[in-house]
């Protein structure tokens, strides 16, 4: 069964990730920067007590492979939680577009190659106050791509433009709708509509021409505070104009007065305020006069509010006026109000600037602020500057003097980084076979540090003068180490570590720290290593390739410890290699469409091919082609580690550890040894933090290939044959330690350290989230706030909680740890919100709902318990917000064309669970939609887990929630269909459906049994009939008490299945029916069968007994005489007599099973047909048991029965259970002597 993965990324922060800032955006206290290397930084922006803005690193997102070219922050909730109202859209130079959660950086969805060109603008397209539905992507292309804002799916490619084109949506007051304004680089304006059928229609072709004195139009922005006002940006001019009735009017142009400096962008701050800034960070605030003063009736005056707040339903029927007051164009001149410049603008670096509003600490006032990021040689710096109150005023005085301000001193981003990296001098890191963390330094040293120490005692690694014995020091490089690499262990074993340095050398080491070989064939520093294809010739297969900064490469054999080939450098980057080794050639392809063909025998450059010929050679699929870039990481094992490096100098930013939590739990259970201690004949090495055995190290007693040996074990010791490929004990111990959050509860810290042998994680370690397409986001280190990770987002909290609690549960079965793990689960599941405080983010209900049907029990149980805990602790306002968000995805109201089945299924289960615990929060409409959605989910054959979740919901909530809102009979019929499913692939569905039926029948037995009886009778298909009979048999064997009250009707349904008048039915179900009848007779004393006569008799609760002829499947006789329910009934051995007993009535009656025609007349039943005659008893015997006759149904089924000691003598036996004693009573009934003997034993 498919299930959601649970991969937890941890990162070891080696250096602060830095690169030039390319774009910036702001929303709700968050400043986002896109970097040249594809990283995205999310900063937290606050106001301190002095009223000064403060910038703080919060989240690092990475996943883009090229420079970020555009950012946009739009409305869009991710899980319905309060405060999670915005998403970040990013575009990169290669055309990729990603969608991220603004709170925690989680990648929600991703699309590759969405744009043919470079995206420079991302504009949301929405109808009035509704959230954006579409995203307009434009830039350096003659096409505009329209994406779905929710899924980023391609909606339309808007082509046909004759030049690069930019676009902006605006509100057209004449048409009373949102329209699109486009301008190509030459300034030709056109107006379009984008209708509900996703068609683009041109409304106005000749709107106007933006005269920018030959400049290209770079950007269009509409004024959100004034209808139809547009800002166009060129390098030299900022042009403001108005669209009225399909024409451009009120043309205003602002020239950039400084030579060599160009406008970068601008923004409207109000209806008559616009702020412009240039590429050097200087900003200019202008007052712009209004275009028109129409005579509009007072009732229409509200149209001057922000257009994005206008709903279609609230638009009035405007009266068109033929008279408009058009002011003289000479009076329409923007007036400069304020400037913000640098002291020496000519000597500053390029700046990326934006403007935003920020509220004061008390929230009573807000002000406009500028922030600029300046890319300088020593890194990126930033500065804030507040604008004067004139920005919020509507008018200006006549003699207003321009206010000139200066940017304050700038602060480097590295200065606000909370970790001190200044003395580390670390350049690169890599994982060595899940055992060591290899760390390269600027002085050329390499340290092999055990993972347990690297992730818990960072201060001891970098800053101590004396290196512990467990850390191996590798020396040899002159200058800094630029790259580290460990080859594929499946090919080379866990043997080698390769390093490249600034000294242009490549060195090969073993894991004991011994240098095996050294080569110096490059003329510049080595940048990275990679391996050739594994299916190449044997000699190439066992090689590693080094690449240098000058694009030269060397092929090094690890088997021979020798350099086989060296290929010289080239001015353009190397892209791919084509292997034609069987012909004696290796072809190198470069980014300038050049191919170099090298001979492998003579080591000479055979030929250069350029242009189309080179491209054709690259397309030749008959030869294997591989990329020279560092291979993308595939996370397919318990622990995967990789690095995030700088593109410029190769410096390592992050060492990332992706933990597959579910696989780790499986490994723990699979390799767990019931007896503590080592396996026989194995040398067990304890890798403990304090060099002493711990409880945890005893739990894991398996070994792994290349496991870390104690320093006391010499290299001459016999090698241990690896038993498994599971992760070793010390690594598991370290991972558990790093998942825990320390410093919040001292008692828990003490428990983890002393009882479980865990150790506080390094300050450099932080938790992250893995999102769509494998993109990741990491929280930054917060040395001064140990609870910071719980204050980021609901999803971050949920992911970390499920990882901790789920992994901790895997220890519950281990001897001696139950009470400790219970304390950990209680801490994280219940006590954490109070310990963290008011800033704690409650766990995401939607995240936990994904794991409700997880096949791994520990994860499934943990998810459900955390869901309940979060639900109980959640404020009502947040719960209401979640309901309002998820109700739109219910299958009963949502369209499959818009939302995925996974989202609709999750909304159904999530809202259903909320409704079962808190029904008062659901309206009747939502509750009915949930009930209907559950029915639809039951019929969803696309995913098994969806059906299982719906079935389980029926089990838990049939009476409390579901029975109120939908047709219970229809649901039961569906459950019956699943319960009798014969497909072997549906075994889990069948079992869950049967469980649901039993649960529902216990709550409402008449409804369930009557529906089952009705469906069995109405079934016309033999296979279906057989399935219902098997379900009845299952009820008899597992839940017989539920059938007792409706036994007579159920027996008749079973008998009718043998009707010989229905073709092929009797032959098909005969064996199944025989089995069911056997179970009935065996289980219920009120049912009896005589094989020779093929008759079946059943006593009813009304006092009558019915005899059926199984050969004709009809009623034969009705035995009437008892006035109370029949307790037991039995045929005599020869079948001539029937004896029935009613304990409640206190009588035993004897009947002639085959009275014949005269007997029926004597009984007074001549009016009855022979096929259904009524018979009176021939003899009656009375007895009095008093209160002992009141037996429970369970006691009747267990202890009451007839025992025929002779053909005419029977014994009725039963047990009566009192408080302290059990009495067995036996009545001997001699039918022939017409008297009763009562012997009490």
N, C-alpha and C positions, 0 to 999 in steps of 0.2 A: 504494500500500500504506500502510495506516495505521501510524503510528509514534508513539513517545512524544516529546512536545515536550521541549525543553531550554531553558527560559527562566530566565535567571540574574538575580535582583534584586540590584542594588547600591543602597545608600542613602547619602545625604549628610546627616549628622546636623546639623540647623540648631539646634534647641533640645531640651532634655531633655523627652520626652513625659511630662506630668504631668496628673493628674486625681484627684479624690477616690477613695480605695480603698473598694470596696463589699463585697468578700469576700476570704478568704485561705485557703490550703491549704498543707500541708507533706508532703514525702516524700523520703527518701533524700538529704538535704543540699540540697534545693531548696525554696525558699519561693516560692509563686505568689500573686500578687495580681490580682484583677479590678478594673477601674477603671470609673468612671461613664461614660466616653466610649466604652467597648467595647474598650479596649486590655487586654492581659494582659501583666504583667511576670513573668518567671521570674528569680529571684535565686539565686545560689549562696551557701549558708550554711556557713561553716567555723568551726573553732576555732583561734585563734592560739596562739602559744607560751605566752602567759600564761593560757590557758584561757578567753579571752573570745570570745564568738561574734562573727563578722564577717559583714556582709552586702555582697554585691557584685552589681551588675547583670550579667545574663548574656544574656538573650534577650528581645526585644520581639515579641509576637504581635499581629497585628491582622487583623480580618476581620469581627468583630461590628459591627453598626450601631447598637447601643443598649447600655445599661448592663449590665454583668455582674452577674447575680443569684445564681449558684451555681457552685461549683467542686468537683470531685472528682478524686482521683488514685487510679487502680486499676491492678492488675497487667495487663499486656498488652504483649508484645513487638511491635515493629514490623518487624524484619527478622531476628530471631534472634541478633543480636550480643550478646555478653556485656556486661552493664552497662546494657543498654537494656531494662529490665524493666517500665517504668511508662508509662502514658499519662495525659494530662490531659483531663478532660471539662469543658467550660464551657457555661453556659447564659446567655442574655441576655434582656432584658426583652421582646423581641419574639417569644420562643418558639424562637429558633434554638438549636441545640445543635451544638457542634463538638468534634472529637476531635483532640488535639495530641500529638506526641511530647514527653515531658518533657525529654529531653536537648537537643534542638535547636529545639523549637517548631514543627516542620513540621506543618501541618494534614493529618491523615490522612483524615478524612471529615467531611462536614457535612450537616446536615439543617435545612431551614427550616420555620418554623411548626409545630413538632412538638407544641406545647402550647397549649391554649386557656386562657390566663391567664398568670401570672407564675411561673416555676419558682423555688422557694426551696430545694429539696432535691434532691440527686442521690445515690441510694443504690444501690450495686452489689448484685446478687442472684446468689449462687453456691451451689454445693453443696459444703459442707465445705471442703476445701483446694484445690478446683479454682478456676481463674481465673473471674472473673465472666462469666456469659453474658448477663445482662440488666441493664438500668439502670432504676431506678424514679424517675420524675420527678413530683414533687408540689409544691404551693405554693398560690397564691391561685386555686384552681379546685376544682370539685366532681368533677374527674376526675383520674385518675392515668395517666400515659402510660408504657408499658413499651417500651423500645427494646432492640434487639440491640446488645450492647456492642462487637462487632467492626465492624459496618457502620453502626450507628445507624439501621438500618431500623426502622420502626414495627412492633412485634409485636402490641400490643394497647392499645386505649384502655379503661381500666377506669373506667367511669362508674357512674351509679346512686346516687351519694352525695348526700345532701340538703344538704350544706354543704361549705365548703372543707375539704379533708382532707389529712392528712399520714400518712406510712407509714414503717415500718422492718421489715426482715427480722430474724428472731431464731430461735435454735435451740430448738425445742420438745422438751424431754427426754422428755415423755410419748409423743409421736408419733415421736420419734427422726428428725426431719426439720426442714428449714428452712421456717418459715411466715412469714406477713406479718401484722403488727399495724397496724391503722389507727385513727386518732382524728380525728373531725371537730373543728371549732373549739370545740364545746361539751363535748368530753371523752368522748364515747361510744366505747368501745373494742370492736373486732371483730377476730376472727382468721380468716385466709383461707389457702388453699393455692393455689399456682400450679403446675399439673402439667405433665408433659412435652408434652402436647398444647396448651399455652399457654392453658388454661382456668383461670378464677378460680372457686374454690369456697369458699363460706362455711362455716367449721367451727364457729365459736362467735359467736352474735349478741349475747349479753348477757355480755360479759366483765367489764365494770365501768364506772363513771363516775368520771372524774378530777375531783375537786372542787377547782377552782382559784378559788373565790370570784368567779365571773363572768368570769375571764380566759379568753382564747382560747388553745387549744393551738397553739403555733407550730412545735414540732419534737419528734420522737421519735427516740431513739438507744438502741440495744441495747448492753449491756455485753459487749465481746468477751472478757472475762476470767471471766465468770460467766454460767452458763446461765439464760436467762429473765429477767434483770434489765434494766429499761428506765428511761431518763431522759426525762421530759417537761418541756419548757420553756414557760413562759408569761411574761408581762411581770413579774409579781409573785412567781411561785412556780417553784421547781424541784422536780419531783415524781419520786421514785424508787419503783418498785414492781416486783413479781415476778409473772410469769405461771406458774401451776401448774394443770394440768388444766383449762385453759380459763377460769380465773378470775384476777382481779387480787387479789393478797395483798401483805402487808407494805408498806402505803402509807406513805411518808415524804415530808414536805413541808418545803421550805426556803424561807423567805420572804425577799424582798429588803427589808432594813430601812430603806433610805433612800427618802424620798419623791421622786417624780419621776425616779427612776433605775430602769431595768428590766433584767432578765436578758437577755443577748444570746444566749448559748449555753453549752455545757458539754461535758465529755469525761471518760470513765472512764480513769484512769491505771493502775488495777489492780483486783483483785476487790473491794477495800474502800476504794478512794480515788476520789473524784470531784472534778473542778475545775470551778468555775462562774465566769463573768465577765459583767460588765454592759457597757452600751453606752459607758461612760466608760473602759473598760479596766481597772477594778479586778477582781482575781481572788481567789477564795476556795476554799481546799482543805479538803475535808471527809472525815472517816472515816465510812464507812457500814457498819453491822453486817451480818453474813450473815443470810440469811432462815431457813434451815433447817439442821439437822444430821442428815441422814438416816443411818440405819444401813445403810451400803453395804458390801458385802464388799470385801476388799482388792483382789481382782482387778478390781473396777470403779472403783477409786479414781481411775484416770486420766481419768475424765469431768470432773474439776474443772479440766482444762486448758482453754486457749482453744478455744472451739467451732469456730473457723474452721480449726483444725488437725486436726479429727476427720474421718476418712474413713468413708464408709458401710461399707466392708468391715471396718473395725476396731471397729465398734460391738459390744459384747457383748450377750448376751441377759440383760438386767437382770431380776432377781427383784423383782417389785412387793411392796412392804412395806405392810401395813395399819396399821403403827404409825409415826407421824411425831412427832418432838419439835418442837412449835410453840412458839417462845418467846413470852413475853408481849409484846404490841404496845407496852407502855409502855417496854420496854427497847430498842426499835428506834428510836433517835434519832441522826441524823447529828451528828457532833461536829466543830466548826470547829478546824482545825489550824494554818492559815497564811493570811495575807492579803498581797496585793500591791496597794498603792493609790498614787495620786498625792498630792502635798502639798496641792494645791488642786483637788479633784475637780470642784468646781462651776464652775470657770473654764476647764476644758480642753475641747477639741473632742471630737467623737464619735470613738470608736476602734473598730478592727476587730482582734480578738485571736484568737490560736490558741496551742496548746501542742504541743510536739514534743520528741523525744529527740534528743540529739546526742552522738556518741562523742568521746572525747578524741583527741589527736593519735596516741598510741600504740595506740588502739583497744581498750585494756584495760577502760576504764570508760565509762559513759554517764550522762547526767543529763537531767532534765526541764528544759525552758526555756519561758518565755513570750516571745512577741513581740507587740507591739501597734503598729498603724499608726494615727496620729492625723491626721485631716483638719483642717488649720488654715488661717487666712487666707493665710499666706505660703507655703503648700504642705503637703505631707505629711511628717510626721516619724515616726520609729520608735524603739523601745527594746527591749532584751533584758533578761530577768531570770531567773536560775536559781532553781529551787525547792529547798527543803531536802531532805536525804536521807530525811525522814519519808515522802516520797511513795513510796519503794521499800520501806518497812517494812510488815509485815503487821499489827502491833498498836500500841497506844499505852499509855503508863503512865496510872495513875489521876489523877495530879496534873499532867497535861500542861498547859502554858501556851501559849496561842496565840502563834505567832510572827508578828510584824508586820514587813512589809518595805515599802519604798518603791521606786517606779519610779526608775531612774537618769535623769540628764538625757537628753533625747531628741535625736536627730540627724536633720536634714533629709535627705531622699533626694538632694536636689541637692548636698549636701556630699560624698557618696560617689561622685558621678558623675566619671568619670575625665577627661572633657574640660572645659576651662575655657571656659564660655560667658559669663562675667560681663561681659566687655568687648566682646562681639560686637554686641549691640543689634540683632540681626537679628529681624525680625518675620515676614516671609513670603518665599517664593521660588517661582519657577516656571521651567519650561523654555521658551525662546523658539525654536521651530522647529529643535530639535536643534543649535542654533548657540551660543546664549548661555544662561547661567544668570542670570535676572533676580532680584536680591536687593533687598528692601525693608527699610528701617531705621526705628528709632524716631524719628530726627530728620527723617524725611520724604524722605530721599534714596533713589534707586533706582540700583543699579549693574547695567549690562549687562556681564557678565563672560564672555569666551570659555570654552567648556566645558573646553578643555584646561588653562586656568589655574584655573578654579573647582575642579576635582577634583584638582589636584596642588599648587597653591600657595595654600592657604587662608589662611595667615598673611599673605600679601601683600595679600589682598583686604580683610580686615576690620581689620587692625591697623596697616597702613602709613599714614603721613601723606601720602605722595606716591603718587597713583594712577597706574599705568602707562597709557601711551597706548592700549593695546589695550582698556582698560576704559572704557566710556562711563558718564558720571555724569548722571543725570536729576534735576533739582531743581524743586520747585514745591509739593509738599504741605507743609502746616503741621501738625506732629504726626506720629505714626507712620503708616506705610503699612500698611493692614489687609488688602489683597488685591491680587493680580496675576493677569492673564489674557491669554492669546494666543488670538485667534479661529481658527476652522477655516481652515487654509491653502488648502483646495480651493475655498472660497467667497471668501475675502478675500485670498488670497495671503499670502506671508510678509512682511507689512507692519506690523502693528499690535501694540502692547502697551498694555493697559488697566490702570489702577491705581485703587484706591479707598483713601481715607484716613480718618483720625480726624477730619479737617476736613470730613467729609461730602461731599467733592468726588470727581468722577470725571474722570480725565485720560486722554487718548489720545496715544500717542507713536509715532513711527516707530523703526526699529531703528538709526537714526543718532543717536538721542538728542534729536530735535527734538519739541517739544510741538505737536501738531496741533489739539487742542481741549481745553476744560475746562468742566465743568458742575457746578453745585451746587444740586441739586433735592431732596436728602435732608436730613432734620433730625437724623439720627444717622449714626454711622460706617457705611461701606459694608462689607458682609460678604462678598459674592461676586458673580460674574457667571455668566451662562449664556446659551445661544443658543436662540432659538425653533426650532420644527420646520423642517427644510429644505424641506418641501413646502408651506409656507404661501405667502401672496401675496408678490409680488416685493419689495414695500417692507419687509415684516416679515422676509423671508428674510435680508436683508443688514443685520440689526440684532443688537445685543447688549443683554441686559437686566441691569441692576444691581439688587441687592437690599440694603437697609439693615437695620440692627439693629431698627428700629421696624417692619419688615415692609413698608415702602414700596418701590416699584420704579419704575424708569425704563427706557423703551425707547429706545435710542440707535442712530441710523443711522450706520454707519461709511462709507456711501457719501456721505451728505450732511454728515457730521460735525455732526449736529444731534440734539437730543433730541426725539423725536416725541410720546411720551406720558409722563405722570407720574401714578402712582396713590398716593394717600396711605396712611399707615400704619394699622395695626390692632393691637389688644391681643393677638391670638392669632397664632401663626406661620402664614405663608402656605404652602400645601401644593401646590396645583396651579393651572394656568391652562388654561382652555378657550378655544380660538380660534374665534370666530364672526365673523371679519372680513368675510365676504361679507354678513352682516346688520348690520354696523356695531357689533358688541359684542365685548367681551373680558370673560370671567367669571373672577373670582379666588375660589378655594376656600380656606377657612381651617380650622384644626384643630378649631374648635368647631362644625363642621357649618354654617358660614355661607358663603353665596356672595354676592359683590358683583358686580353687573352694571354695567359701564361702557360708555358710548357713546364710540365712537372719533371721532365727528365733533365732538361738543360738549365732550368731555373731562369729562362729568358722570357722577356716580353715578346710574344709572337706577333701580336697584332692589336691595333686600336680600332674600335668600331664606334661610331657615333650616330645620334639621331634615331631615325625609324629603324635602321638596321639593328641597332643595339636593343631597341624595344622589342623587335621581333624575336631576337635571340632569347630575351628574357621570358617571352610568352611560350617558348618551346617547352611543353610539358613532358617531353620524353626524358628530360634530365632533371635531377633533383636540385631545387633552388632553396636556399635558406637565408634568413635575415641575419645581418651582423649585429643587430641591436640586441640588447639584453633580453632574453626570453621572458615572455609574460609568465607570471606565476600561476600555477594551477593548484588550487587548494583541494586536495583529494585524500588527505591523510589526517591523522590525529593532530599533529602539530606541523604547521608549515611556516617557515621563516623566510623573509626577504627584506631587502633594504629599499629605502627611498633616497636617491642620491641627487646631488646638484648636477644639472646639465653642463654647467660651466667648468667646474674644477673637479667633479666627481666626489666631492665631500658628502659623506653620509649625513642625512638629516634624521632619518628614523630607521630603527631596526624593528621590524614588525613581526609579531607572532600571531598567527591565525590558529585559534584553538577550536577544533571540531568537538564541542562539548558532548554531543550524543555519541560520537565514536569513542571518546575518552571514557564515558560511562560504560559502554560495551566492553572496552578493553579491560576495565577494572573488574567487571564481573567475569569475563571470560578467562582471565589469567589469575583470578583470585585463588589462593590456596587456602583450604579450610584450616589447616594447622599453621600457626604462626611459625616463622623461621624459614630457613633456606631449604631449597630442594636438596635431596641427597646428591652427593658427589658433585656439588657445585660450590665454587668459591663465591660467597656473597660479599659484595663490597658495599659498605654503608656510606652513603654520601649525605651526611647530616650537616646542618648549619653549624652546630657547636661541637663537631667532631665526636659525637657520642650517639649511641643508638636511640631511636625514638619510636613511639608507637606507630607513627605513620610508615617509617621505613620497614617495619615488620609486616605491614599489610601487603605490600607489593614484593613478591619474592621471585619475580621473573627477571630475566636478563635480556639484553638486546645487543645486537651486533655492534661492536665498537663502543661498548659501555665504558664509562669513565672508571679507571682503576685508581685505587688509593695510591698516594705517593709512596707508601711503603712497599708496593708491589713493583718489582723491577721489570725491565723489559725482557729478562730471560725467563720469566715465569711462563708456564705453559698457557697457551691461549685457551680461552673459554669458547666453546662452540656456541654460537648464538642459537637459542632455542626458538625465539619468535622475533617478529619485527615490531612488537609492541613497544610503546614508549616506556623508558625505564622509570624506576620508582622515584629517584631523586628529582627527575624532571616533572613528574606528576606532582610531587610535593611542592615544587617551586610554582607550578601553574596554579595550584589551589591557593597558595600563599598570596599570589598576585591578584587573584580574583577577589579576595577578601578586601574590605575597606577597613583600615586600621585608624585608631585614634579617636573613634566615636564613642566606644564603650570600653572602658578600661578592663572591666571584668571579662568581656569577651576576648579582648586582646590577650589577657593572661591565660585564658582557657586554650586559645589557639596555640600560643607559644609553648606552654608547659605540658599540656595534655596531648595535643596533636602534633607537636614538633614543627609547627609552622613558624614563619619568620616574616616580620614586617617588610613589605615590598619597598623597593627603591623609590625615591621621590621622582625619578625619571620615568617611571612606569605609569601609564594612564590607559584608561579603557576607551574603546571605540565602538563604532557601529559599521557593519558591512551591509551595503545596500544593493541597489540594482546594478547589474553588470559587474559586480565585484568591487564597485567603487567604495571607498572607505572614508570615514570621518573620525577624528580623534579629539577628545577633550584635552586641553592643555594641562600641564602639571600645575598644581596649586599647593605648594608646600605649606602655606599658612592656613589652609582650609581643608581638613581631611574629609569633610563631607561634601566637597564641591561637586562630585560626580552625581550626587543625588539631587542637585539643584539645576539640572540642565534641561531635561525634558521627560515626559511620561515614557517615551519609548526607551530612552537611555536607562531609566530606572527599571523598567520591565525586563529588558534584555539582561542587565546585570543581575537582577534578582533571580530570574529563572536559571541563569547559569550557575549562580552560587547554590541556590536551594536544590536544583536538580542534581548537581554534582555531589553535594553533601549527602543527599539521599542514597547515593550509591554506596555510602559507608555504613548504612544502617544495619545491613546484614552481617557486618563484621564484628566479631566478638569484642566486647568491652567498649565499643564506641557509641552505642545507642543513645546513652544519656547525653553525651557531648554533642552529637550531631543534632539531637532534638533541641538543645539550647541554641545552637546556631540558627536552626530554622525558625525558632520562635523570635530570635533577635531580628532577623531580616524580614520575616513575614509579618510581625505584629508590632514590635517595639521601635522599629527604625523611624517612622514618621515623627514620633515624639522626640526622639533623640536628635534628629536633624533640625527640627524646628519649622517655622512657618514657610521657609523657602523650599521645603521638600516638595518634589513633584511626585504625585501619586502614580502608581503603576498604570501603564496603558492597558485597558481592558481588551482593546482590539488585538494587541500583541499577544496576550495570553490566550485569546480565543483561537489563534492559529494552531495551538498545540493541544486543543481539547481532545483530539483523536490521534495523538501521536502514538506510534507503535511502541515507543520506549516508555515503560511504565513510570519510571522516575520522573521523566519530563512531563508526562501526562498528569500525574498526580500533583506535581509541583505547580504546573500551570493553573490547574483548577483551584488549588488552595490559595494561590496568590491572587487569582481573579476574585475569589470571594472576599479575601482580606481587603483588597483595594476597593471593592464595591462597598463594603461596610464602612470604610473610613473616608469615602469620598464625599465632599460637600455636595449638597443638593443642587446647587447652581451648576457645578461641573457635570453632574450626572445628567441634568437636563440638557446641557450643551451636547453631550455625547449622543443622547437620544435624538435630538434634532438633527444632528449630522448624519447618523447612520440610517435613519428611517428612509432617506431618499434612495438607498441602495437595496431596499427589500425587493425580492423578485416579484412581489405582487404589484409593485408600482414602477419599478425601474425597467429600462429597456436593455436587453442584452447587447444591442448595438452600441450602447454608450458605456456600460459598465461590464466588467468581467464577471464570470460566474464565481470566481473566488471571492471577489468583494461582496457579491450579493449573498453568498452562503455565509460569509463571516458576519455580515450585518444581521442575518436571520438568527443565528445562534447567539450572537452577542446581545441583541435586544430581547431575545427570548429568555436568556438567563437573567437579565435585568428585570424583566416583567415578572418572572417567577418569584423573585425576592422583593421587588418594589413595584407591585402592579399599580400603585397610586400615581406613579410618574408617567404612566402610559395612557394616552387618550384612547377612547373606544376605537377610533379609526386606526390608530397605530396597532393596537392589540389585534384587531381583526386582520390587518395586513400581515402581522407576524404569523398568525395562525394559518392564513392562506399560503404564506411563503414557505412555511414548514411542510405543507402538503406538496408544494411544487418541488421543494428540496428532496422530498422522498422519491419523487419521480425523476430526479436528475441522475441519469446513468453515466454522466461524464466523469464523475469522481466518486469513488467509494467512500472516502472520508466524509463527504457531505451527507450522504445517506446515513452513515453510522451516527453522525452527530445529531441528525434529526430524530433518529430512532431513540437515541439515548435521552433526548429531550422529552420525548413522549413518556419514557419510563419515569422520569423525575417529576414531570409537571402536568400529567394528564388531568387530574382532578382540580388542582389548584389554579390552573391557568387556561389550559387548552380547551377543556370541556365547555367552558363558558363561551368561547368565541368561534367554534366551528362544529361541523357535523361529525360527531364522534363515530357514528356508524360508518361513514365514508372512510374515516381514518382506519378503523378496525379492518375494513375490507382490504385496504391497501396493505396493512400489516399482515393479514392472512396471506395475501399474494406473495409477499417476501418470505414468509415463514415456510411456505410449501415449495419454494424455489428449488429446483433439482440441479441447477448448474453448480458444478463443483467450485467454480471460481467465486461463487456468491456465498460461500460457507459462513463468512463473518457476518454478512448481511442477514442470512437466515437465522443465525444464532442470536443476533441482536434483536431481530424482529420477534422471535419466540420469547425472548426475555421481556420485551415490551408488552407482548400480549399477556403474559403471566402477571405482570405488574398491574396492567389495566384491569384484568379480570379479578384480581384481589380487591381492587378499589370499587369496581362496579361489575359484580359477577353476572347479574341478569342480562345486562347489556352485552357483555362479551359472549356468554354461552348462547344466548338467543341468536346473536349475529352469526356465530359459528354454525349453529344448527341450521339456520336459514340458508347460509351459503352452501352448506353440505347438501341440503335438499335440492337447491336450485342449480347446482353444478351439473352441466351437461357433457363436459369433456371427461373421459375416463382418467386421464392423467391428473387433471385438476381435482377430480373426486378422490382419487387415491391420495393426493396431497392433503386434502382436508381430513381424510380418515387417519392419516399418520399424525396429523396435528391433534386430533382427538385422542389417539393412543398416547401421545406425549402428555396430554393433560391428565389422562388416567394414571400414568406412571409417576408423574411429578407433582400434580396438583389435584388429587382426587377429591379433596374436600370442596373444591370450587364447583365441581360438577354435581354434587349430591342433590342440590335443590332443583336442578333442571335435568335430572337423569332420564326421566321417561321420554322427554322430547328428543334428547340426544340419541337414545337407543333406537327410537323409531327412524331417525335420520340414517343411522348406521344400517339398519335392516333394509331400508328402501334402496340403499346402494346395490342390493342384490336383485333388484327387479329384473326378471328375465325378459320383460317386454321392451327394454331399452337395448338396442343392438350393441354388442361388444362390451357393454358396460360391466355386466356380471363377470365375464371371463377375465377382464382386465383387473378388476378390484377384488376378486374373490380371495386371493391370498391375503391382501391387506385387511379386508373386512374380517376374515377368520381370526387374524391376529388381534384386531380391535375387540372382537367378541370375547376372545380368550381373556384379554385384559379386563374387560368388564366383569365377567363372571368371577375371575380370580380376585378382583378388588372389592366389589360391592356385594354384600350378602343379599341385597334385594334384587339381584339379577341371577337367573339360573338358566341352564341349557341342557337339553337332552339330545345327545348325538344321534341315537337311533331314530328318533322321531323327527329330528331336525326342527325342534321347537325351542323357542326362547321365551322366557317369562320375565317380566319386570314388575316389581311392586312400586306403586306411586305414593306420593305424600298425601294424596286425597283418600287413600284407603283401597282403591281398586288395584287389581293386578291385570296385566295385559299379556296374552299369549300370542306370539307371532309364529307363523309358518315360514321358515327360512327358504323353503323351496319356491314359494310364490311371492315372498317378501310382503306379506299382507298380515293384517290382524286376524287372528283366528277366534279367540274368545276373550271376553272381559270377565274377570272374577270379581264380583261385587259382594261385599259383606262386612269388611272392616270399616269402622267409622273413623279410625285414626290412621296415621301413616304406616305403611307396611315396612317392618324392620328387616325381615328376612323371608326368603322364599326358596323352595327347592322341589325338584322332581324326585319321585321315587326311582329306584333302580330300573324298574320295568317301564317307567314312564306313564303308568296308569293313574297315579295320584300326584297331586301337588299339595304341599304343606306350606302355609304362610303364617307368619307371626307378627303381631304388633305389640311391642313392649309397652307402648304408651296406652293402648287399649286394654292390655292384659289378656289377650286371647290368642289361641292357636287354632287355625281353621284348616280343614281338610277338604280338598276339591277333587272331583273326578276330571282328569285332564282330557278325556275323550268321551263326553256323555252320550253322544249319538243324538239322533233326531228325537226319540222318545224322552230321553233325559232332558233335552232342552225344553220340551213341552211341559214336562213335570216341574221344571224350574220356573215356569211362567214366562218364558222368553220367546214365544212363538213369533212375536212381531220382529224379532231380530233376524237378520240374514245369517245363513250358516257361516259366512266368511267373517262375521264379527258378532258372534252371539255372546249373550251375558249369562253367566253361570253362577248359581248360588252354592254356598258350601254344603257339603254332605254332613259334616260333623264339626262341632265347635267345642273347644276346651278352654276353660278360663283359669286364670291364676292371678295372684295379687302380690306384686313386688313392692308396692308402696313407692317411696322416693327412689328406690334403687332402679326403678324403670326409666328414670330420666337420665339417659346416657348422652354424652356428646357425640357428634357425628364421627369424630376421630375414634372414640371408643367403640362405636358400633362397627366401623370398618375393620377395626383391629381384632375384636374379640367375640362378635356375634356371628354364629353360623349354625346350620343344621348338619347333623351327622347321622346318616342312616345306618343303623346296626343290622337291620334286616329289611326285606322288601316292604313290610308293613309296619316297621317300627323305626322311629327316628328320635334323635336327641337334639334338643335345642340348647346350645351352650353359650354362656356369656360371662363376662367378668364385670364386677362392680367395684370401682376404686373408691375407697373412703379415704379419710385423712391419714390414717396410720396403718390400715390393714386392707388387704385385697381378698375379696370373697369370690370364689368360683361357684357358679350355680349351674345345675344341670337338670333339665326336665326330660323324662322318658315318656314318650307319647306312643302308646300301642294303638294303632288305628283299628285293628280288628277287634280288640276287647272293649273298645269304647270307654276306656277309663285312663286316667292320668296318674302317674306315680311321681311324687315330688321328693327328691332326696337332696338335702342340703349338706354339702361336704365340708 
